[in-house]
């Protein structure tokens, strides 16, 4: 323990009071290369010296990363991810270097093989990790490319621990939840701090009280103890239901949720109240602050809003990031939200309307296409257009109804997917778009569908298909990637992550991107079969993008159509609300023009 001296020249009694109220503990953390100063501030200290110490503490040699943990209670789906993403954006605008991280309690190693109906979309990072969809929110809000380190499931944790046990790393010790599982969780948290960041924001999936979440809660409790109170912060997102019958909000669910969290040894520092109706009764905030043992200004309302990207602005009205910085002893300027506010103004001032038919097999759960949905909206912002999505179940499309079902669409998009269900309906949708000259964008499976349809109906190869849908077909225009075979596992064996694409001059792709070499994220197992290159090109389909060595077909398009572009990659993962993806921007621009031309007739 080290007593920092009081300011020189001050009366002796004041110096003694300063010593009692401003004792600082200077110590080494148990984590390698991590050094912290714990400042125990008290009332009555004048001179502002302790504040300077807090600010100086963050500049101590060695790592000085702060850790923020976001938990949720009462029910799932409260928007913990949006809360964590919004905080990341707000801190970034204050000049703080931020990294977001998500822990999921499911035993699957990753969501790659999970049904979209259960888990929504699989988000893919630059380094090829298949992750939870919340990482998409993190990237879109914070505008930082994340890695596989940002998405950790219980399956990954157990997989790592069991492999180490098999290697003998534990020297014959009994492997237990505590300390082995919790230590591995902590290792993943601390690893984020090695990426030269100021604040790590870690979201704990599930709800407090879930059995499967308990190791994560115990691990973050230990982290807070190891790094100190001023280097850690707990944010608890909880539901405040509104009873229409009585016209009042109820705080009891929040109180019970916090009590459950406290039973795990965690005291929340900030409570975020998720509600559909504005909380107009101040007593609700006072009651929660009193009974949950937090400061009155640390109870923050998180109201349901029509536009997702208004969340950071709404939260900052309650001084969210200011409070976080205060609790973490971070000295930062006010957040510069001018760019974000300008973007929100653009969203609010949209005057046009465009209708996009999204043809897929998982349309009953819109989160299965979350990034596609957001990318369409981002492109709409740039064209001052509100994008209305018509969710079309491909299984319901037939020769008889496809024209009437898609007749009101200003554009057709077919996103990615796996399996044979609904494929023929997608082929009909692609045919309709091609023949009717409706703007078309194919993503991954959507590109494969476009090729299959073109080969069947233009090239005259009536049985053209994919090896995925017809293993023994004679004309597999889409087949396994080179050097692959069918005897492979489903998980983690896809072509994943960022790959380069060389764009052909004079194409729609070149018009959209404005450059000849791009990098996009992939998630697929099947490719365009090179045996059919000459056939499709002779019939009028242009191969507009390939791998730099020319071996792999990345994009195709039909120059005779106004906009008909399809790519093997997933451009939606790189779209940002303040920077729409070029392909989506081009697609929505074509759809807007299509609608305007149709209205003139």
N, C-alpha and C positions, 0 to 999 in steps of 0.2 A: 504494500500500500504506500502511495506517495501523496503527501499533502502539498498541494500547490500553494505558494505563498500569496498572501493578500497583497493588493497594490501598495507600493511603498508610499510612505508619507501619511498614511491614514492613522487615525487614533487607534490605540492599542485595543480598546474594547471592540471597535469595529473590525479590527484585524482578527480578533478571536471569533466574533460572530461569523465572519467570512469563512474562517477555517471550519466552523461547525456546519455551516449551510452549504458550503461549496467543496466538499471533499470529493476528490476525483480518484478513481481507482484505475491505475495504469497496469495492464496485464497482457500476457500472451494468451491467446486462445489455443485450444487444443488442436485446432485445424492448422496444418502447416501453412506458413507464410501469411497468416492472418493475425493482425495486431489491432487491438481496440482500446479505446479509452472510454470508461463508463463515467459519465458525469451525473452526480446526484445533486441536482439543483433544488433549491428551497426558496420559500418566500422571503422577502425582505432584503434580498441581495440587490444592491443598487449599482452602479458602475458599469453594468453591462458586461462585466468580465466573464461571467459564466457563459453567456451567449457566445462570446468570442472563443471560449474554450471548446464549446460544442462544435463551432464551425471549424476550429483548428483540428479537432479530433478526427474529422473526416479526411485530413491531409496527413495523418500520421504515416510514416514510412511503412511499406507493406500494403496489404490489401485492406480496403476500408469499405467494402461492399455492404449495403444494407439489404435486409430481407423483408419483404411484405408477403403475408400469407392471406389468401382469400378463401374463406369457407362459406358454406351455405347451410341453411336450416329450414325446417318445417316440410318443404317439398322441393323436388328437383325442378330444374327448368326456370329458375328465378332470374337468370341472367348474370351469374357470377362471371362468365367469360366476358360479357360486355362491360361489366364493372371493372374487371382487371384490365381489359383492353383500353377503356376510357382513361383509367389512371395512368397507364403507360403513355398514352398520347399527351395527357396533361403534363406529366413529368418531363417528357421529351421537349415539350414547348418551353419548359423552364430551364433547358440546357442540361438535363440529367440524362446520363446514358442508361438505358433501360433494356432488360431482357425479360420476356414473359415465359412462363413454364406452366405445364398442365400435368397433374397427376390424376390418372384414372384408376379406380379400384377394381376394374374387371380383370379376370385372369388371362384373357387373350393377350398374346404378346403385343399385338397391335390390332387396330380395327380393320386391317386389310382383308380379312376373310369374313367379317361380320356382315350380316344382312343390313342393307340401307334402311329397311323398315324399322330396324331396332336402333340403329346408331346414327342414321343420317349419312351424309357424304364422308368419304375418306379424303382428307386434305393431304397433299403431297408437298414436301419441302424441297428446296433446291438440292439437298444432298440425298434425296430419294427416300426419305422416311414416310411411311404411311401413318398418319396421325389423326387425332381427334379434330373435329370440325372447328373447335374453339381456336385452334392455331390459325385458322383462316381469319377469324375476328382479330386476333393479335396482329397479324401481318397487315391487314387492311387498315387498322386504326393507327398502329405505331409506325407503319411503313418501314419495317425492318425484316429482312429475310431470316427466318429462324431455321434451326437444324433439328435433327432427330433428338438431340439432348433436351429439347423443349417439350417433348411428349413422352411421358413415362407411364406405363401401366403396371399393375401388380404383376402381370405375367412377365414383364421385362425384369422386374425386381427379383422375383422368385427364380426365373431362368438363370440370372446372373449368380445368385447365391448358390443354387444347386450345382451349377457347373464348377464353381469354386470348391464346393464341398467334395465333388468327385475328383478334382485334381489334388485334393489333400491340403488345400490352402488353410483350412481350419485346424490342421494338425490333430484330427481325431476328436475334436470337441463336439459336443451335442449342439447341432444347429437349431436355433430357436428364433421366434419372432423378435424377441428382444434378447440380445442386441443385434443379431445378424441381419435381419430384415430391415430394422430401423436404421442400422448403420449404412446399409446400401442405399436407402432412401436419402439419408443425409448426404451421402457421397454425391448423389445425383444433384442435390440442391447446391452444394458447395462447388460442384463442377461448373455451374453457370457463372459463378463469381470469377472464375479464371478467364472469362472472355472479356476482361477489361470493361466491366460495367459498374455503374454506381449503385443501381438498385435492381434486385431480382424480384419479380412479382410472380409468386407461385400460387396457382389455383388448385384447390383440392376438390376433385370431382365427387359427385354424390352428395349426401346430406349427413350432417352430424347425427350420430346415433346408429348409422349403418355399421354392421359388423365389419364389412370389408374395408371401411375407411379408417378403422381404428389404428392400424400401424402407421398410416400417414400422419394422423393427428398426433400420435405419440412422438413421431420423428420430428415434426415441426416444433413441438413443445421443447424437445431437447435442443434443437437448433437455437431457439430463442434464449434458452438458458446458457448455451455456450457462447453466443455472440453478444449477449447483453440486451437489456431492454431498449437502449437507444439505437441499437442496430437492427431491431426487429419490430414488426408491427403486425397485428392481427386485425383483419377486416372481416366482419361477419355479415353476410347478405341473408336477410330473412324476410318472410312474408308478413305483411300486415293486411289481413283480409277486411273487406268492406261489406257489411251486412246491409243490403238495400231495405230489408224489412224495418230495421231500426234506424237506418241512416247514419251509421257510425262505424268507425274503424275499431278493430280489436287488437290490443297489444299482447294478450296472453300467449298466443303462439310464439311470438318473439321472445318473451320472457322464458318460456319453457325451453326453447331452442338454445338460448344463451346458458341456461342452467345446465343443459346437457353438455354444452361445450366446456363449461367450467368444471364439470365432473371429470373431464379428461385432462385437467390441469392447465387449461388455456383460458385466459381472460381476454375477451375482445377489446381492442382499443377504439375501434370505429364500428358502428352498426349502420348498415345501409338498409333502409326500409323499402322493400319492393311492394308497390301498390298500383292498382289500376285507377283509383280515384284519388285526387289530391287530398292530402291530410290537412284540413283546415283548423283542426282543434289542437292548439299548442300543448294541451295537457298530455296528448299522446307522446310527444317528444320528451316532455319532462318526466313522465312516468317511466318510459323505457330507459332514459338516462339514469334515473334514480334506482330502479330495481335491477338494472343490468350493470350498474357500477361503472358508467363511462361519463366523460365530460358532456355537458349539455350540447355543445356545438359539435360533438362527435357522433350525433344521431342525425343521419342524412337521408333525405327522401329520394327515392329512385322511382320516378313515375313512368308508367307506360306511355311511350311517345310514338307518334305516327312514323317518324323518320329516325331510323336507327342511329344515324350519325349526329343527331342532336344530343346524344347521351353525354358526351364530355362537357358540352356547354351547360346542360341542365345540372350536372353534378357540380360543376365549378361555381354555379350560382350559390351553392351552399359551402363554398370555399374548400372543396374536397381536397385538391392537391395541396393547398396551403396548409391545411390541417395535417396531412400526411407528412409534409416537409417539417412542420413544427414538431411533430411527435418523433421524427427521426433526426432532429437537430440538423437539418439540411438548410443551408443558406442559399437561396436561389432567387433570381429575379421573377417578376410576375410573368405568367405564361403568355407568350405571343400567339394568340389564337386568330389573328387576322386572316390567314389563309384558310383556316377551317371555317371561320364565320362566313367568308366569301363563298366557300363551297356550299354551305348550308343555305345561304341566300339564293344561290343558283338552283338548289333543289326546290326551294319554296316557290320560286318564280317560274317554274316550268309551265309553258302554255300549250304545247303540242301533246298529242296522244298517239301512241303507236302500239299495235297489238301484235304480240309474238306468240306463235303456237310452239310450245315446248312439248315435243313428242318423245315420251319415254315410258318405261315400264314401272317406275317407282313414284309416279306422280301423286299417289295418295298421301305420301309424306314429303312435303315440299323441302324439308331439310336435306333430303337425299340429293338435291341439286342446289344446295345453298350458294356455293361460289358462282355457279352459272347464273343464278338468279341475281346475285349482287353485281356481277360483271355486266349484265344487261342493264341494270339500273344505273351503274356508273357511266356507261356509254350514253344512256338517256340524258344524264345531267349535262353532258357536253353538247347535246343537240337540243337542249331545252325541252325535252320530251319526257312525259310520264310513260314508262313502259308497263303496259298491262299484259300479264302473262296468262295465256290460255293453256291450262294444264290438260294435255291430250294423252289419254291412256292408249298406247300403241296397240294393245290387244283388242281394242274396240274398233279399229279402223278396218274397213273392207273396201273392195272395189266400188261398191254401191254408195258408200257414205263418205269417202275420203274428200271428195270435192265440196260437199256441203259442210263437212266438219271443219275443213281448213279454209273455206271460202272467205271468211272474214279476216284472215290473218294477213298482216303486212310483212311478215317474215316467218320462216320456219327454222327451228333449231333442233337438232338431234344430239343430245349429250352422250357421255360415255355410259357404259354398262357391260354386263357379262351375262352369258347364258342365252338360250334359244327363245325364251318366252318373249312374245311381242315383236319379234324380228320382222315378220312379213308386213306388219302394220307400218313399221318404220320404212321399209322399202317402198311401200305405197306412198308415204308422205314425201320421200325424196323424189319419187317419180312425179308427184303432183307439183312440187316446187320447181323441178326442172322444166316440165312441159308448160307450166303456167307462168314461168319467169318470175316467180316469187322469190325474194332474197332468201338464200339458204346458207346456214352455217352448220357444218358438221364437226363434232368434237370426238376424237378417238373412235368409238363405235360409230359415230355419225359419219366419219370419213369412210370407214369400211362399208357402211350401208350405201353411201353414195357410189362407191366403186362397184359394189354388187349390182345395184340397180342399173347403172350405166352399162355394165357388161351384159346384163340380161336383155335390156330393152333397146339398146343402141348398137352394141357390138354383136348381138344375135346369139350370145352364149346363154341359152335359156336356163341351164342348170348351174349357172355361176353361183358360188356360195363361199362361205368361209369354212375353213377347217374346224373352227370352233362349233359350227352349227351342223356340219355334215362331214364327219371325219373321213368317210370313204368316197366322197364325191369326186367326180372326174375333173371338174373345173374349180379348183379351190383358188380363186383369185385373191383371197386373203388366207394366209397360212402362218404357221409358226415362224417366229423370228429365226434368222440364220443360226445354225449350230444348236438349236433346241430340238427336243423331242417330247413326245407326249408323257413320258414317265417322269414328271416333275411334280414337286409339291405345289399346292395352290398359293401358299403364303410366302411372301418375300422373294419370289422368283420372277417377278415381272421386270420389264424395262422401266426403271424407276428413276426419277430425278431429272436434273437439267441436262439436256443434250443440245448441241449446235444444229442449226439448219441453214443451209445455203439457199438463198432465194433467187429464182430466175428473173432476170430483168424484164420489164414490160408487163408484168402480171399484176393481178389484184393484190397479191401478197406484197409485192414491192410498193404498190401505191399505199397500202395500209401502214407498213413498217417504215418505209423510207430509207431502208438500208438492206444490204444483201446478205448479212450474216446476223442471225438471231440465236437466242438460247431460250428454250421453253421446257417446261416440266412434262414428263411422260409417266404413264401408268397403264401398261398394256403388255400383252403376251404375243399377239398376232400382228403381222405386218402385211403390207401390199406385196403380192407375189410378183417378183420381177419378171417371171416368164410371160406376163401379160402386159408389160410396158408398151411394147410396140403396138399391140392390138388396140389399147385404149387411146394412145396418142394418135394413131391413124384415124380413129373415129371422132376425134375432136376434143378429148379430155387432155388438159395440160398438166403435166407434173411440174408444179411451180416451186416446190421445195424438196430438197434432198439432204441427206447427211453430207458433210463436206467432201467425203470420198465418192459420193454419188451412188453408193450401194443401197441405201435405205430411202424409200419414198416417204417423205414427211407430209407433203400437202398436195392436193389436186384442186383444180378449178375448171370451170366451163366459161371460156371467154365470150361465147355467144350469148350468155345470160348476163343480166345486169349485175348481179352479185350471187355467185355460187362458188363458195370456198369451203374446203374441208381439210382439217389437219389431224394428224395422228396424235398430237400432243394436247395438253389441257391448258389453254391460255387463261382460263378463268382464275387460276391460282395466282396469277401475277397482276390482276386488276386491282386498282386502288380507287377509292371514292374521289380523290382529288387528282387522279391520273388514270383515266380509263384505258383499258387495254386496246391497242391499235386494231386488232381484228374485230373485237366487239364494237368499237367505235365505227369502223367501216360498215359493219353489218347493220347497226342501228341507223346510221346515216342513209344507207340504201333503203331500209324499211320506211324511214320518214319520207324519203323521196317517192317511194312506191305508193304510200298512202296519199300524198299530196297529188300525184298524177291521177290516181283513181278518183279522187274527189272532184277533180276538174272535169272529168268525163260526164 
